[in-house]
Amino acid sequence: MHESVEDYLNAIYRLRAGEKIPLPLSRLQKFFAFSRVSVHEMIKKLDDRGLVNYQPYQGVCLTAPGEEIAQAVLRRHRLWERFLTDLLEVPWADAHKFAECLEHAVPEAVTERLAELLNNPLNCSLATAELTQGNGGCCQQLVTLDAGTNCRISQIEPESLTILQRLQELQLNPTSHLQVIRHEEESTTVLVKGNSIIIPADIATTIWVVVTNTSEGGTT
């Protein structure tokens, strides 16, 4: 039950269009591939526990306690993902699957030790809401950058196994440094370690980056 609660709160946090915009239950039904009855029953339980605010025929929003749990789960997921990719060199898509298990399995004290081990990487603390609000201007969508801009991948939102597998096929990872070459209607072309990579538009829009110094972009 504890894991299911965290999964639902995390899904609402990732899928919602905004903090105050109700998420239709149909989105959760599609995300989990559960029946409408199953999703409705779980949302009612979360509402009874004060973790969500369910509005019939509109959708569901997180309450402050639900928001806190969702952010903690997402942070743990990203920390484990970075540990697996950076230190163990596990492929990104595989690391994502393993992190979905590990995010429920360790206490907060271990999470903090893991964060210290990884030197508190920026993209493990960013939340979806912070990304869309700019987080002080440090994170931007790849597709919004001008040609010639150098940047580093910070986060993938929305994150899914399918998207990570496609990024893996393009040989992109959580710390890849890119230089934007051009944007076209169907793709974005970037330079990575001297190699030109064409990223399909549906994938490029999920990539959030941090702008870096000229010496870093496209050559490291």
PAZAPA-4460 file (N, C-alpha, C; in steps of 0.05 Angstrom, whole numbers, plus 32768, in hexadecimal, padded with zeros to 4 digits):
% residues 220
    n_x    n_y    n_z   ca_x   ca_y   ca_z    c_x    c_y    c_z   seq   type   mol
   8011   7FE8   8000   8000   8000   8000   8011   8019   8000     1      M     A
   8027   8019   8010   8039   8030   8011   8045   8036   7FF6     2      H     A
   804E   8022   7FE8   805A   8025   7FCD   8045   8030   7FBA     3      E     A
   802D   8025   7FBB   8018   802E   7FA9   8011   804C   7FAE     4      S     A
   8010   8054   7FC7   800B   8070   7FCE   8020   8082   7FC1     5      V     A
   8039   807A   7FC5   804F   808A   7FBA   804E   808B   7F9B     6      E     A
   8047   8075   7F8F   8046   8074   7F72   8030   8086   7F67     7      D     A
   8019   8086   7F74   8003   8097   7F6B   800A   80B5   7F6F     8      Y     A
   8014   80BC   7F86   801B   80D8   7F8B   8030   80E1   7F78     9      L     A
   8044   80D1   7F73   8059   80D7   7F60   804E   80DB   7F44    10      N     A
   803C   80C9   7F3C   8030   80CB   7F21   8020   80E5   7F1E    11      A     A
   8010   80EC   7F32   8001   8105   7F31   8014   811C   7F2E    12      I     A
   8029   811C   7F3D   803D   8132   7F3D   8049   8135   7F21    13      Y     A
   8050   811F   7F15   805D   811F   7EFB   804A   8126   7EE4    14      R     A
   8031   811D   7EE6   801F   811F   7ECF   800F   8139   7ECF    15      L     A
   800C   8146   7EE5   7FFB   815D   7EE7   8005   8174   7ED6    16      R     A
   7FF3   8185   7ECD   7FFA   819C   7EBD   8002   81B4   7ECE    17      A     A
   7FFA   81B3   7EE8   8001   81C9   7EFA   7FF8   81C1   7F16    18      G     A
   8003   81CF   7F2A   7FFE   81C8   7F46   7FE0   81C9   7F4D    19      E     A
   7FD2   81DD   7F42   7FB6   81E1   7F48   7FA3   81D7   7F33    20      K     A
   7FAD   81CA   7F1F   7F9D   81BF   7F09   7F97   81A2   7F0E    21      I     A
   7F7D   819A   7F12   7F77   817E   7F17   7F80   816C   7F01    22      P     A
   7F8B   8156   7F08   7F94   8142   7EF5   7F7D   812E   7EF0    23      L     A
   7F73   812B   7ED8   7F5D   8118   7ED3   7F65   80FC   7EDA    24      P     A
   7F53   80ED   7EE6   7F5A   80D1   7EED   7F60   80C0   7ED5    25      L     A
   7F56   80C8   7EBE   7F5B   80B9   7EA6   7F79   80B9   7E9F    26      S     A
   7F87   80CE   7EA7   7FA4   80CF   7EA3   7FB3   80BA   7EB4    27      R     A
   7FA9   80B7   7ECD   7FB5   80A3   7EDE   7FAE   8087   7ED5    28      L     A
   7F95   8083   7ECB   7F8D   8069   7EC0   7F9F   8061   7EA9    29      Q     A
   7FA5   8074   7E97   7FB6   806E   7E81   7FD3   806A   7E89    30      K     A
   7FDC   8079   7E9C   7FF8   8078   7EA6   7FFE   805C   7EB3    31      F     A
   7FEB   8053   7EC4   7FEF   803A   7ED2   7FE4   8022   7EC3    32      F     A
   7FD3   8027   7EAF   7FC5   8012   7EA1   7FB3   8002   7EB4    33      A     A
   7FA7   8011   7EC7   7F94   8006   7EDA   7F77   800C   7ED1    34      F     A
   7F64   7FFE   7EDC   7F48   8003   7ED6   7F40   801D   7EE3    35      S     A
   7F2A   8029   7ED9   7F20   8042   7EE4   7F17   803E   7F01    36      R     A
   7F0B   8027   7F07   7F02   8022   7F22   7F1A   8020   7F35    37      V     A
   7F2F   8013   7F2D   7F46   8010   7F3E   7F53   802B   7F44    38      S     A
   7F56   803C   7F30   7F61   8056   7F34   7F50   8067   7F46    39      V     A
   7F36   8066   7F41   7F23   8076   7F52   7F24   806E   7F6F    40      H     A
   7F25   8054   7F74   7F26   804A   7F90   7F40   8054   7F9E    41      E     A
   7F56   8053   7F90   7F6F   805C   7F9C   7F6F   807A   7FA1    42      M     A
   7F64   8089   7F8F   7F63   80A6   7F93   7F51   80AD   7FAA    43      I     A
   7F3B   809F   7FAE   7F2A   80A3   7FC5   7F39   809E   7FDF    44      K     A
   7F49   8089   7FDF   7F59   8082   7FF7   7F6D   8099   7FFD    45      K     A
   7F7A   80A3   7FE8   7F8D   80B8   7FEC   7F7F   80D2   7FF5    46      L     A
   7F67   80D6   7FEB   7F58   80EE   7FF3   7F50   80EB   8011    47      D     A
   7F48   80D4   8019   7F41   80CF   8035   7F59   80D3   8048    48      D     A
   7F70   80CE   803D   7F89   80D1   804E   7F94   80ED   804C    49      R     A
   7F87   80FF   803E   7F90   811A   803C   7FA8   811F   802A    50      G     A
   7FAD   810C   8018   7FC5   810F   8007   7FBE   811B   7FEC    51      L     A
   7FA5   8119   7FE4   7F9B   8126   7FCC   7F80   8133   7FD0    52      V     A
   7F79   8145   7FBE   7F5F   8151   7FBE   7F51   8148   7FA5    53      N     A
   7F3D   8136   7FA8   7F2F   812B   7F90   7F16   813B   7F8B    54      Y     A
   7F14   8145   7F72   7EFD   8154   7F69   7EEE   8144   7F53    55      Q     A
   7ED7   8138   7F5A   7EC9   8127   7F47   7EC5   8136   7F2C    56      P     A
   7EC8   8127   7F17   7EC5   8131   7EFB   7EDA   8145   7EF3    57      Y     A
   7EED   814B   7F05   7F02   815E   7EFE   7F1D   8151   7EFF    58      Q     A
   7F23   8145   7F16   7F3D   8137   7F19   7F47   8139   7F35    59      G     A
   7F61   8137   7F38   7F6E   8136   7F52   7F86   8148   7F54    60      V     A
   7F89   8155   7F6B   7FA1   8166   7F71   7FAE   815B   7F8A    61      C     A
   7FC8   8160   7F8C   7FD6   8158   7FA5   7FD1   816D   7FBA    62      L     A
   7FCF   8163   7FD3   7FCF   8175   7FEA   7FEC   817A   7FF2    63      T     A
   7FF1   818B   8005   800C   8191   800D   801B   8178   8017    64      A     A
   800E   8167   8027   801C   814E   802F   8021   813B   8017    65      P     A
   800E   813A   8005   8012   8129   7FED   8028   8134   7FDC    66      G     A
   802A   814E   7FD9   803F   815B   7FCA   805B   8154   7FD5    67      E     A
   805C   8155   7FF0   8076   8150   7FFD   807F   8133   7FF8    68      E     A
   806D   8120   7FFA   8074   8104   7FF5   807C   8100   7FD8    69      I     A
   806D   810C   7FC5   8073   8109   7FA9   808F   8114   7FA2    70      A     A
   8095   812B   7FAD   80B0   8137   7FA7   80C6   8125   7FB3    71      Q     A
   80C1   811A   7FCA   80D6   8109   7FD7   80DA   80F0   7FC6    72      A     A
   80C5   80E4   7FBC   80C7   80CC   7FAC   80D6   80D2   7F92    73      V     A
   80CF   80E8   7F86   80DC   80F0   7F6D   80FA   80F5   7F71    74      L     A
   8101   8102   7F87   811D   8107   7F8D   812C   80ED   7F91    75      R     A
   8120   80DB   7FA0   812E   80C1   7FA5   8132   80B2   7F8A    76      R     A
   811E   80B4   7F79   8120   80A6   7F5F   8137   80B2   7F4F    77      H     A
   813A   80CC   7F4E   814E   80D8   7F3E   816A   80D4   7F4A    78      R     A
   816C   80D3   7F65   8186   80CD   7F71   818F   80B1   7F6A    79      L     A
   817D   809D   7F6C   8184   8082   7F66   818B   807F   7F48    80      W     A
   817C   808E   7F38   8181   808D   7F1B   819E   8098   7F15    81      E     A
   81A5   80AE   7F22   81C0   80B9   7F1E   81D6   80A6   7F29    82      R     A
   81D0   809A   7F40   81E4   8087   7F4C   81E9   8070   7F38    83      F     A
   81D4   8065   7F2D   81D6   804E   7F1B   81E3   8056   7F01    84      L     A
   81DD   806D   7EF6   81E8   8075   7EDC   8205   8080   7EDF    85      T     A
   8209   8091   7EF4   8223   809E   7EF6   8239   808C   7F02    86      D     A
   8232   807D   7F17   8246   806D   7F25   8247   8050   7F1B    87      L     A
   8231   8045   7F15   8230   8029   7F0C   822E   8026   7EEE    88      L     A
   822B   803C   7EE0   8229   803C   7EC3   8213   802A   7EB8    89      E     A
   81FC   802A   7EC7   81E5   801B   7EBE   81D7   802B   7EA8    90      V     A
   81CF   8020   7E92   81C0   802F   7E7D   81A9   803E   7E89    91      P     A
   81A3   8055   7E7E   818F   8067   7E8A   8174   805A   7E8D    92      W     A
   816B   804D   7E78   8150   8041   7E79   814F   802B   7E8E    93      A     A
   8164   801B   7E91   8165   8007   7EA6   8166   8013   7EC1    94      D     A
   8176   8029   7EC4   8178   8036   7EDE   815D   8041   7EE6    95      A     A
   814D   804A   7ED3   8132   8055   7ED9   8121   803F   7EE5    96      H     A
   8122   8027   7EDA   8112   8011   7EE4   811B   8008   7F00    97      K     A
   8135   8007   7F04   813F   7FFF   7F1F   8138   8015   7F34    98      F     A
   813A   802E   7F2B   8134   8044   7F3E   8117   8044   7F47    99      A     A
   8105   803A   7F36   80E9   8039   7F3D   80E5   8026   7F54   100      E     A
   80F6   8012   7F57   80F5   8000   7F6E   8103   800C   7F86   101      C     A
   811B   8017   7F82   812B   8021   7F98   811F   803A   7FA5   102      L     A
   8110   8049   7F96   8104   8062   7FA1   80F2   805C   7FB8   103      E     A
   80E7   8044   7FBB   80D5   803D   7FD1   80E4   802E   7FE7   104      H     A
   80FD   8026   7FE2   8109   8012   7FF3   811B   801C   8009   105      A     A
   8123   8036   8008   8137   8040   801B   812C   8056   802C   106      V     A
   8135   8059   8045   812D   806F   8057   813A   8089   804E   107      P     A
   812F   809F   8058   8138   80BA   8050   8156   80BE   8057   108      E     A
   815F   80B2   806D   817B   80B6   8075   818E   80AB   805F   109      A     A
   8186   8094   8053   8196   8089   803E   8195   809A   8025   110      V     A
   817E   80A6   801F   817B   80B8   8009   818E   80D0   800C   111      T     A
   8190   80DB   8024   81A2   80F2   8028   81BF   80EA   8025   112      E     A
   81C7   80D2   802E   81E2   80C8   802A   81E8   80C5   800D   113      R     A
   81D4   80BB   7FFE   81D7   80B7   7FE1   81DB   80D2   7FD4   114      L     A
   81CC   80E6   7FDC   81CE   8101   7FD1   81EA   810D   7FD6   115      A     A
   81F5   8108   7FEE   8210   8111   7FF4   8224   8103   7FE3   116      E     A
   8221   80E9   7FDF   8234   80DA   7FCE   8235   80E5   7FB2   117      L     A
   821E   80ED   7FA8   821C   80F7   7F8D   8221   8115   7F8B   118      L     A
   8228   8122   7FA2   822D   813F   7FA3   8214   814F   7F9C   119      N     A
   81FD   8145   7FA5   81E3   8152   7FA1   81DF   815C   7F85   120      N     A
   81DE   814A   7F71   81DA   8153   7F56   81C1   8163   7F52   121      P     A
   81C3   8178   7F42   81AC   818B   7F3E   8193   817D   7F34   122      L     A
   8197   816B   7F21   817F   8160   7F14   8172   814A   7F25   123      N     A
   817C   8145   7F3D   816E   8133   7F50   815C   8142   7F63   124      C     A
   815E   815C   7F64   814E   816B   7F76   8138   817B   7F68   125      S     A
   813A   817C   7F4D   8126   818C   7F3E   810C   817D   7F3C   126      L     A
   80F6   818B   7F41   80DC   8180   7F3E   80CF   818A   7F25   127      A     A
   80BB   817D   7F1B   80AE   8185   7F02   80A4   81A2   7F04   128      T     A
   8097   81A9   7F1A   808D   81C4   7F1D   80A4   81D9   7F1C   129      A     A
   80BB   81D2   7F28   80D2   81E4   7F28   80DD   81E7   7F0C   130      E     A
   80DC   81D1   7EFD   80E5   81D3   7EE1   80D4   81E6   7ED1   131      L     A
   80BA   81E3   7ED3   80A8   81F3   7EC2   80A9   8210   7ECB   132      T     A
   80B1   8215   7EE4   80B2   8231   7EED   80CE   823C   7EE9   133      Q     A
   80E0   822C   7EDE   80FB   8236   7ED8   810F   8231   7EED   134      G     A
   8107   822C   7F06   811A   8227   7F1C   8130   823C   7F1C   135      N     A
   8127   8256   7F1D   813B   826B   7F1E   8149   826F   7F03   136      G     A
   813E   8263   7EEE   8149   8268   7ED3   815F   8254   7ECC   137      G     A
   8165   8240   7EDC   817C   822F   7ED5   8174   8217   7EC4   138      C     A
   815B   8210   7EC3   8152   81F9   7EB3   813F   8202   7E9D   139      C     A
   8145   81F8   7E85   8134   8200   7E6E   8130   81E8   7E5C   140      Q     A
   811B   81E8   7E4C   8117   81D3   7E39   812B   81D6   7E22   141      Q     A
   8136   81C0   7E1A   814A   81C0   7E04   813F   81CF   7DEC   142      L     A
   8126   81CA   7DE5   811A   81D6   7DCD   8118   81F4   7DCD   143      V     A
   811C   8201   7DE5   811A   821E   7DE7   8134   822C   7DE3   144      T     A
   814A   821D   7DE2   8165   8229   7DE0   816C   8230   7DC4   145      L     A
   817B   8246   7DC1   8185   824F   7DA7   819B   823D   7D9D   146      D     A
   819E   823C   7D83   81B4   822D   7D76   81CE   8238   7D81   147      A     A
   81E1   8226   7D87   81FB   822E   7D91   81FD   822C   7DAF   148      G     A
   81E6   822A   7DBD   81E6   8228   7DDA   81F1   820E   7DE4   149      T     A
   8202   820F   7DF8   820D   81F7   7E05   81FD   81F1   7E1E   150      N     A
   81F8   81D8   7E24   81E8   81D1   7E3B   81ED   81B4   7E44   151      C     A
   81E2   81AD   7E5B   81E5   8192   7E66   81C9   8188   7E6D   152      R     A
   81C3   816F   7E66   81A9   8163   7E6D   81A6   8163   7E8B   153      I     A
   818F   816D   7E95   818A   816F   7EB1   8174   815B   7EB9   154      S     A
   815F   815A   7EA9   8148   8149   7EB0   8137   8143   7E97   155      Q     A
   8129   812C   7E99   8116   8125   7E84   80FA   8126   7E90   156      I     A
   80E9   8137   7E85   80CD   813A   7E8F   80BA   813D   7E77   157      E     A
   80A6   812C   7E75   80A0   8116   7E86   80B3   80FE   7E81   158      P     A
   80BA   80F1   7E97   80CD   80DB   7E95   80BE   80C0   7E92   159      E     A
   80C5   80B1   7E7E   80B9   8096   7E7A   80CE   8083   7E70   160      S     A
   80CA   806A   7E74   80DD   8056   7E6B   80E1   8057   7E4D   161      L     A
   80CC   805C   7E3E   80CE   805D   7E21   80E0   8074   7E18   162      T     A
   80DC   808C   7E25   80ED   80A3   7E1E   810A   809E   7E25   163      I     A
   810F   8093   7E3C   812A   808E   7E45   8138   8079   7E32   164      L     A
   8129   8066   7E29   8134   8052   7E17   813C   805F   7DFC   165      Q     A
   812B   8072   7DF3   8131   8080   7DDA   814A   8092   7DDE   166      R     A
   814C   809F   7DF5   8163   80B0   7DFA   817D   809F   7DFC   167      L     A
   817A   8087   7E07   8190   8075   7E09   8199   806C   7DED   168      Q     A
   8186   8068   7DDB   818D   8061   7DC0   819C   8078   7DB2   169      E     A
   8196   8090   7DBA   81A4   80A8   7DAF   81BE   80AD   7DBD   170      L     A
   81C5   809C   7DD1   81DE   809E   7DE1   81DE   80B8   7DF1   171      Q     A
   81C7   80C0   7DFB   81C5   80D6   7E0E   81C1   80CC   7E2A   172      L     A
   81CD   80D9   7E3E   81CA   80D0   7E59   81C5   80E8   7E6C   173      N     A
   81C1   80E4   7E86   81B9   80FA   7E98   81CD   8111   7E9A   174      P     A
   81E6   810D   7E91   81FA   8122   7E93   8206   812A   7E79   175      T     A
   81F9   8123   7E63   8203   8129   7E48   8205   8148   7E44   176      S     A
   821B   8151   7E39   821E   816D   7E31   8218   8170   7E14   177      H     A
   8207   8183   7E0D   81FE   8187   7DF2   8204   81A3   7DE8   178      L     A
   8205   81A6   7DCE   8205   81C0   7DC1   81EF   81C0   7DAD   179      Q     A
   81DD   81D3   7DAF   81C6   81D4   7D9D   81D0   81DD   7D81   180      V     A
   81C9   81CD   7D6D   81D0   81D4   7D51   81B8   81E1   7D43   181      I     A
   81A1   81D5   7D44   818A   81E1   7D38   8170   81D3   7D41   182      R     A
   815A   81E1   7D3F   8140   81D6   7D45   8130   81D6   7D2B   183      H     A
   8123   81C0   7D26   8111   81BD   7D0F   80F6   81B3   7D19   184      E     A
   80E3   81B3   7D08   80C8   81AB   7D10   80C7   818F   7D1B   185      E     A
   80D6   817D   7D10   80D5   8161   7D18   80EC   8158   7D29   186      E     A
   8100   8169   7D2E   8117   8160   7D3E   8128   8178   7D47   187      S     A
   8139   8172   7D5A   814E   8184   7D64   8169   8176   7D60   188      T     A
   817C   8184   7D54   8196   8179   7D4F   81AA   8185   7D63   189      T     A
   81B9   8174   7D71   81CD   817D   7D85   81E8   8170   7D7F   190      V     A
   81FD   817C   7D8A   8217   8171   7D88   8220   8166   7DA3   191      L     A
   8228   814C   7DA3   8231   813F   7DBC   824B   8132   7DB7   192      V     A
   8260   813C   7DC5   827B   8131   7DC2   8284   8131   7DA4   193      K     A
   827C   8146   7D96   8284   8148   7D7B   8272   813A   7D67   194      G     A
   825E   812B   7D71   824C   811C   7D60   8231   812A   7D5E   195      N     A
   8226   812B   7D46   820C   8137   7D42   81F6   8122   7D47   196      S     A
   81E3   812A   7D58   81CD   8118   7D60   81B2   8126   7D5A   197      I     A
   81A1   8118   7D4B   8187   8123   7D45   8172   8117   7D59   198      I     A
   8166   8128   7D68   8152   8120   7D7D   8136   8126   7D72   199      I     A
   8125   8111   7D70   810A   8116   7D67   80FC   812A   7D79   200      P     A
   80EA   813A   7D6D   80DC   8150   7D7B   80CE   8146   7D94   201      A     A
   80C1   812F   7D93   80B2   8125   7DAB   80C4   811E   7DC2   202      D     A
   80DD   8118   7DBC   80F1   8112   7DD1   80FE   812C   7DDA   203      I     A
   8105   813D   7DC7   8113   8156   7DCE   8103   8167   7DE2   204      A     A
   80E8   8167   7DDF   80D8   8177   7DF1   80D8   816D   7E0E   205      T     A
   80E1   8155   7E13   80E2   814A   7E2E   80FD   8150   7E3C   206      T     A
   8110   815A   7E2D   812B   815E   7E38   812E   817A   7E44   207      I     A
   8134   817B   7E5E   8139   8194   7E6C   8157   8196   7E71   208      W     A
   8162   81AE   7E6E   817F   81B1   7E6E   8187   81C9   7E7F   209      V     A
   81A1   81C9   7E87   81AE   81E0   7E94   81C2   81EB   7E80   210      V     A
   81C1   8205   7E7A   81D4   8212   7E68   81EF   8212   7E76   211      V     A
   8204   820B   7E66   821F   8209   7E71   8232   821D   7E62   212      T     A
   824B   821D   7E6C   825F   822E   7E5F   8265   8223   7E43   213      N     A
   826F   8234   7E32   8275   822D   7E16   8288   8215   7E15   214      T     A
   829C   8214   7E28   82AF   81FE   7E27   82A4   81E3   7E2D   215      S     A
   828C   81E2   7E39   8280   81C8   7E40   826E   81BE   7E2A   216      E     A
   8260   81CF   7E1C   824C   81C6   7E09   8256   81B7   7DF1   217      G     A
   824B   819F   7DED   8250   8190   7DD5   826B   8183   7DD2   218      G     A
   827D   8187   7DE6   8298   817C   7DE3   82A0   816A   7DF9   219      T     A
   8290   8167   7E0E   8298   8157   7E24   8286   813F   7E27   220      T     A
***
